Amino acid sequence: MSVSSRIPDESPGGTAPLISVVMPCHNGAAYLLAAAESALGQSHVNVELVIVDDGSTDRSPQTIAELQHAYPDRVRALRAERAGPYPARNAALRHVSGESVAFLDADDWWTPDALAKLHAALVKYDADIAYCGWQNVGEDIRSAPYVPPAYEDEDPVAHFVRTCPWPIHAALMKRGIVERLGGFSERRYSSMDYDFWLRALAMTRRIKRVPEVLAFYRWHGSGQISAVRWRQVLDALDAQRSFIHDNPNLVAHLAAGAIGADQMWE
């Protein structure tokens, strides 16, 4: 059976393992309901959604209340006072209960079978992280679907020190790895996803690709964090330097020219 093949969501005991989905939201009312239903409507039925309203001033709080009413046993809501998406994610991580954790922003979405396929890869290959392909979407965006290389079959360190391997919502990881990482750094404002994946790589190379596009990343233009290119490159360089400094044995085989923040996934 291939990684992307459909498998039953239930274990022999009859209960699908719980997956926790972490969703920060700041003024995301325009897309929040669709994003939440993307998580809650997965074919892997045992999913909890932990939403952090990060100081929204639009209808996001009302939408979250409606979701809690509709899914009282599956939606957990928290409130932050505009701390930013990464502190919001960290707050949510203190309340997750699942065996594995995925991240979905309030304007992005998955295919209905995304978590089932990613979870199947975790189980079948005894992986700590399963990842997939994605597509950037949005007004005036002409981005083709993209499936990353099978990093586990090559040199993942060489790949990771050059570029962020995948966006935050294109992966599912075991909760124990997230806890050992201590969540997200809150000082690399525009490259904290990249910092997170670098630190995860230092902890485990047990990763597995699902060679399909299962995640969609909504691009909003110049106002989006990832559009601030100069800041992103500087923060990425800082994350790389920390990774190299803290893990000399992992990077010892790389030539100096193999390391550089010359490209990112956006």
NORLINSUL-V728525 format. One record per pair of residues at least 24 apart in sequence whose C-alpha atoms are under 10 Angstrom apart, sorted by the first residue. I is the first residue (numbers start at 0). J is the second residue. If there is no record, write none. Layout:
((I:J) (I:J))
This chain:
((0:123) (1:116) (1:119) (1:120) (1:123) (1:209) (1:210) (2:116) (2:117) (2:118) (2:119) (2:120) (2:121) (2:122) (2:123) (2:124) (2:207) (2:208) (2:209) (2:210) (2:211) (3:112) (3:113) (3:115) (3:116) (3:117) (3:119) (3:120) (3:131) (3:208) (3:209) (3:210) (3:211) (4:115) (4:116) (4:119) (4:120) (4:209) (5:42) (5:112) (5:115) (5:116) (5:119) (6:43) (6:115) (6:116) (6:118) (6:119) (7:42) (7:43) (7:115) (7:119) (8:42) (8:43) (8:44) (8:45) (8:114) (8:115) (8:116) (8:118) (8:119) (9:43) (9:44) (9:45) (14:44) (14:45) (15:43) (15:44) (15:45) (15:46) (15:115) (16:43) (16:44) (16:45) (16:46) (16:97) (16:98) (16:99) (16:118) (17:43) (17:44) (17:45) (17:46) (17:47) (17:95) (17:96) (17:97) (17:98) (17:99) (17:100) (18:43) (18:44) (18:45) (18:46) (18:47) (18:48) (18:95) (18:96) (18:97) (18:98) (18:99) (18:100) (18:101) (18:114) (18:115) (18:118) (18:171) (18:172) (18:173) (18:174) (19:45) (19:46) (19:47) (19:48) (19:49) (19:73) (19:74) (19:91) (19:92) (19:94) (19:95) (19:96) (19:97) (19:98) (19:99) (19:100) (19:101) (19:102) (19:171) (19:174) (20:46) (20:47) (20:48) (20:49) (20:50) (20:74) (20:91) (20:92) (20:95) (20:96) (20:97) (20:99) (20:100) (20:101) (20:102) (20:103) (20:104) (20:114) (20:168) (20:171) (21:47) (21:48) (21:49) (21:50) (21:51) (21:75) (21:87) (21:88) (21:89) (21:90) (21:91) (21:92) (21:94) (21:95) (21:100) (21:101) (21:102) (21:103) (21:104) (21:105) (21:168) (22:48) (22:49) (22:50) (22:51) (22:52) (22:76) (22:84) (22:87) (22:88) (22:91) (22:92) (22:101) (22:102) (22:103) (22:104) (22:105) (22:106) (22:107) (22:168) (23:49) (23:50) (23:51) (23:52) (23:53) (23:77) (23:78) (23:79) (23:83) (23:84) (23:85) (23:86) (23:87) (23:88) (23:89) (23:90) (23:91) (23:102) (23:103) (23:104) (23:105) (23:106) (24:50) (24:51) (24:52) (24:53) (24:54) (24:55) (24:59) (24:60) (24:63) (24:78) (24:79) (24:81) (24:83) (24:84) (24:87) (24:88) (24:103) (24:104) (24:105) (24:106) (25:51) (25:52) (25:53) (25:54) (25:55) (25:56) (25:57) (25:59) (25:60) (25:79) (25:80) (25:81) (25:82) (25:83) (25:84) (25:87) (25:104) (25:105) (26:52) (26:53) (26:54) (26:55) (26:56) (26:57) (26:58) (26:59) (26:60) (26:105) (27:52) (27:53) (27:55) (27:56) (27:57) (27:58) (27:59) (27:60) (27:62) (27:104) (27:105) (27:106) (28:55) (28:56) (28:57) (28:58) (28:59) (28:60) (28:61) (28:62) (28:63) (28:105) (28:106) (29:57) (29:58) (29:59) (29:62) (29:105) (29:106) (30:59) (30:104) (30:105) (30:106) (30:107) (30:108) (30:217) (31:58) (31:59) (31:62) (31:63) (31:66) (31:104) (31:105) (31:106) (31:107) (31:108) (32:59) (32:62) (32:63) (32:65) (32:66) (32:105) (32:106) (33:105) (33:106) (33:107) (33:108) (34:103) (34:104) (34:105) (34:106) (34:107) (34:108) (34:109) (35:62) (35:63) (35:66) (35:74) (35:103) (35:104) (35:105) (35:106) (35:107) (35:108) (36:66) (36:108) (36:109) (36:111) (37:103) (37:107) (37:108) (37:109) (37:110) (37:111) (37:112) (37:113) (38:101) (38:102) (38:103) (38:108) (38:109) (38:110) (38:111) (38:112) (38:113) (38:114) (39:66) (39:70) (39:73) (39:74) (39:111) (40:109) (40:110) (40:111) (40:112) (41:109) (41:110) (41:111) (41:112) (41:113) (41:114) (41:115) (42:110) (42:111) (42:112) (42:113) (42:114) (42:115) (42:116) (43:111) (43:112) (43:113) (43:114) (43:115) (43:116) (43:118) (44:114) (44:115) (45:73) (45:97) (46:73) (46:74) (46:96) (46:97) (46:99) (46:100) (46:114) (47:72) (47:73) (47:74) (47:75) (47:95) (47:96) (47:97) (47:100) (48:72) (48:73) (48:74) (48:75) (48:76) (48:91) (48:95) (48:101) (48:102) (48:103) (49:73) (49:74) (49:75) (49:76) (49:77) (49:88) (49:90) (49:91) (49:92) (49:94) (49:95) (49:96) (49:102) (50:74) (50:75) (50:76) (50:77) (50:78) (50:87) (50:88) (50:90) (50:91) (50:103) (50:104) (50:105) (51:75) (51:76) (51:77) (51:78) (51:79) (51:84) (51:86) (51:87) (51:88) (51:89) (51:90) (51:91) (51:105) (52:76) (52:77) (52:78) (52:79) (52:80) (52:81) (52:82) (52:84) (52:87) (52:105) (53:77) (53:78) (53:79) (53:80) (53:81) (53:82) (53:83) (53:84) (53:86) (53:87) (53:88) (54:78) (54:79) (54:80) (54:81) (54:82) (54:83) (55:79) (55:80) (55:81) (59:105) (82:185) (83:185) (83:188) (84:183) (84:185) (84:188) (84:191) (85:182) (85:183) (85:184) (85:185) (85:186) (85:187) (85:188) (85:191) (85:192) (86:182) (86:183) (86:184) (86:185) (86:186) (87:183) (88:182) (88:183) (89:181) (89:182) (89:183) (89:184) (89:185) (90:182) (91:182) (92:174) (92:177) (92:178) (92:181) (92:182) (92:183) (93:178) (93:181) (93:182) (95:174) (96:174) (97:173) (97:174) (98:172) (98:173) (98:174) (98:175) (99:127) (99:128) (99:171) (99:172) (99:173) (99:174) (99:175) (99:176) (99:177) (100:128) (100:170) (100:171) (100:172) (100:173) (100:174) (100:175) (100:176) (100:177) (101:128) (101:167) (101:168) (101:169) (101:170) (101:171) (101:172) (101:173) (101:174) (101:177) (102:166) (102:167) (102:168) (102:169) (102:170) (102:171) (102:172) (103:166) (103:167) (103:168) (103:169) (103:170) (103:214) (103:215) (103:216) (104:167) (104:168) (104:216) (104:217) (105:217) (106:215) (106:216) (106:217) (106:218) (106:219) (107:135) (107:136) (107:168) (107:214) (107:215) (107:216) (107:217) (107:218) (108:168) (108:169) (108:213) (108:214) (108:215) (108:216) (108:217) (109:133) (109:168) (109:169) (109:212) (109:213) (109:214) (109:215) (109:216) (110:212) (110:213) (110:214) (110:215) (111:213) (111:214) (112:213) (113:169) (113:170) (113:171) (113:209) (113:211) (113:212) (113:213) (113:214) (114:169) (114:170) (114:171) (114:213) (114:214) (116:171) (116:209) (116:211) (116:213) (117:169) (117:170) (117:171) (117:172) (117:207) (117:208) (117:209) (117:213) (118:170) (118:171) (118:172) (118:173) (118:209) (119:209) (120:171) (120:206) (120:207) (120:208) (120:209) (121:171) (121:172) (121:173) (121:205) (121:206) (121:207) (121:208) (121:209) (123:207) (124:205) (124:206) (124:207) (125:205) (125:206) (125:207) (126:171) (126:172) (126:173) (126:203) (126:204) (126:205) (126:206) (126:207) (126:208) (127:171) (127:172) (127:173) (127:174) (127:175) (127:176) (127:177) (127:199) (127:202) (127:203) (127:204) (127:205) (127:206) (127:207) (128:170) (128:171) (128:172) (128:173) (128:174) (128:176) (128:199) (128:200) (128:203) (128:204) (128:205) (128:206) (128:207) (128:208) (129:169) (129:170) (129:171) (129:172) (129:173) (129:205) (129:206) (129:207) (129:208) (129:209) (130:164) (130:165) (130:166) (130:167) (130:168) (130:169) (130:170) (130:171) (130:172) (130:206) (130:207) (130:208) (130:209) (130:210) (130:211) (130:212) (130:213) (130:214) (131:165) (131:166) (131:168) (131:169) (131:170) (131:171) (131:207) (131:208) (131:209) (131:210) (131:211) (131:212) (131:213) (131:214) (132:165) (132:166) (132:169) (132:170) (132:208) (132:209) (132:210) (132:211) (132:212) (132:213) (132:214) (132:215) (133:165) (133:166) (133:168) (133:169) (133:210) (133:211) (133:212) (133:213) (133:214) (133:215) (133:216) (134:166) (134:169) (134:212) (134:213) (134:214) (134:215) (134:216) (134:217) (134:265) (135:166) (135:214) (135:215) (135:216) (135:217) (135:218) (135:264) (135:265) (136:215) (136:216) (136:217) (136:218) (136:219) (137:215) (137:216) (137:217) (137:218) (137:219) (137:220) (138:217) (138:218) (138:219) (138:220) (139:218) (139:219) (139:220) (140:217) (140:218) (140:219) (140:220) (144:211) (144:212) (144:213) (144:214) (144:215) (145:210) (145:211) (145:212) (145:214) (145:264) (146:208) (146:209) (146:210) (146:211) (146:212) (146:213) (147:208) (147:209) (147:210) (147:211) (147:212) (147:264) (148:208) (148:210) (149:206) (149:207) (149:208) (149:209) (149:210) (150:204) (150:206) (150:207) (150:208) (151:204) (151:205) (151:206) (151:207) (151:208) (152:206) (152:207) (152:208) (154:204) (155:200) (155:204) (155:206) (156:197) (156:200) (156:201) (156:204) (156:249) (156:250) (156:252) (156:253) (156:258) (157:249) (157:250) (157:252) (157:253) (157:254) (157:257) (157:258) (158:257) (158:258) (159:193) (159:196) (159:197) (159:200) (159:239) (159:258) (159:259) (159:260) (160:193) (160:197) (160:235) (160:236) (160:238) (160:239) (160:240) (160:242) (160:243) (160:250) (160:253) (160:257) (160:258) (160:259) (160:260) (161:235) (161:236) (161:239) (161:256) (161:257) (161:258) (161:259) (161:260) (161:261) (161:262) (161:263) (162:193) (162:197) (162:235) (162:239) (162:258) (162:259) (162:260) (162:261) (162:262) (162:263) (162:264) (163:190) (163:192) (163:193) (163:194) (163:195) (163:196) (163:197) (163:235) (163:260) (163:262) (163:263) (163:264) (163:265) (164:192) (164:193) (164:196) (164:197) (164:263) (164:264) (165:192) (165:193) (165:196) (165:263) (165:264) (165:265) (166:192) (166:193) (166:196) (166:214) (166:215) (166:216) (166:263) (166:264) (166:265) (167:191) (167:192) (167:193) (167:195) (167:196) (167:214) (167:216) (168:192) (168:213) (168:214) (168:215) (168:216) (169:209) (169:212) (169:213) (169:214) (169:215) (169:216) (170:206) (170:207) (170:208) (170:209) (170:213) (170:214) (172:199) (172:206) (176:202) (176:203) (184:238) (186:234) (187:230) (187:231) (187:233) (187:234) (187:235) (187:237) (187:238) (188:224) (188:225) (188:230) (188:231) (188:234) (188:235) (189:223) (189:224) (189:225) (189:226) (189:227) (189:228) (189:229) (189:230) (189:231) (189:232) (189:233) (189:234) (189:235) (190:224) (190:225) (190:230) (190:231) (190:232) (190:233) (190:234) (190:235) (190:236) (190:237) (190:238) (190:263) (191:231) (191:234) (191:235) (191:238) (192:235) (192:238) (193:231) (193:234) (193:235) (193:238) (193:239) (193:263) (193:264) (194:234) (194:235) (194:236) (194:237) (194:238) (194:239) (194:241) (194:242) (195:238) (196:238) (197:238) (197:239) (197:241) (197:242) (197:243) (198:238) (198:239) (198:241) (198:242) (198:245) (198:246) (200:242) (200:249) (201:242) (201:243) (201:245) (201:246) (201:249) (216:265) (218:265) (225:263) (225:264) (225:265) (226:265) (228:263) (228:265) (231:260) (231:263) (232:259) (232:260) (232:261) (232:262) (232:263) (233:260) (234:260) (235:259) (235:260) (235:261) (235:262) (235:263) (236:260) (236:261))
